[in-house]
Amino acid sequence: MAVSQPATFNEEWSDDRVFAYLNHLPPEGVNADYHILYNAFKHMRPHDYERLLTKFVADGHDVHATNPEGQTIKDVISQYPRQKDGFLEVLAKFL
C-alpha cells in the first residue's frame, strides 16, 4: 500500500498560500481573472476566498470576468447548492 499524506482539516492558510492563486496562469482561451476566481472557489473556504477577493479587487482584477461559455463566477457558484451560500455571500460584497 502506498504511503499517503494524512488529511488535514480547518488549517489556517497563510497570506502567501491564499495570494499565490493570483499568479495561476489560465489555460489557453480562458480569461485569467475568471481562472483565478474559479480555482480559488474550488480549493478555498469562504473565509479564505474573501481574503483573496479583497486583494484581487484592490489589484484591479475583474470580478465580472467570464469563462469561455460566458458565465461569471457568480453563475458558476450558483450551480453548487451545497457550497453556494457562503461563497455567494462573500462574492456579493465585491460585486
N, C-alpha and C positions, 0 to 999 in steps of 0.2 A: 504494500500500500504506500502510495506517495505521501510524503510529508507536506502538509499544507499549513498556511498561516492561520492562526486562530481568529475567529470573527471578533471584531470589536464594535461596540455599540455606544452611541452617545458620546464619543470622544470629542474634545474641543478641537476645532480646526484653527490653525494659526492664520494670520493675515496672509502670509506667504502662500499657504495652500489655497486659500479662497481666491486670492487675486491672481494666482497662476492661470486660472481659467481665462483671464483677459488676454492671454497670449496664445490660446489654442487656435491653430490655423484650420480654416474650414476646408472641406473637400472642394474640388473644382465645381463651380456653378452654385455654390451655397453662400449666401450673404454672411460675411464674417461676424457681424453683430448678432444675427439670428443664431448662428452656430454657437457662440458664447452663451447666449441665453438658454438655448436648448440643452447643451451639455451640462451646464450648471444645474438646471432644473432636474435632470436625470440623476445627478450624483449628490446633490446637497439637500440639507434640511432647510425648511423655510427661513430659519434664523440666519443661516449662512448665506442663503440666497439674497436676503435683504442686505447683508453686508456687501456682497458683490454688486448688487444693483446700485447701491449708494455711490460706489466708486465708478461703476460703469457709466452712470448718468453724468457724474462730475467730470469724467474724462471726455464727454461729448459723444458717447455712443448712442445709438438709436434703439429705444425700446419698442419701436413700431416696425422694426425690420421684419421682413417676411422670408419664408422658406421658398423653395422653387415652386411650390403649389400655391403660393400667395397667402399662406396662413401666417398670422403673427404668433408670438409665443403665447399670448392670451388664448387664442383659438386652440392651440395645441394642448395647453394645460387643461382647458375645459373638457377635453376628451378623457381625462383621467379622474373618474369620480372619487376614488379613494384618496387622492393626493391634492385635488384641486383647491379645496377650501383654504388651507394655509398659504399656498403659493399665490392664489388669486388675490388674497387679502394683501399680501406683500406687494405684488405687482401693481395693484390699484394705487398704491402710494406714489408710484413713479409714472403713471400714465397721464 
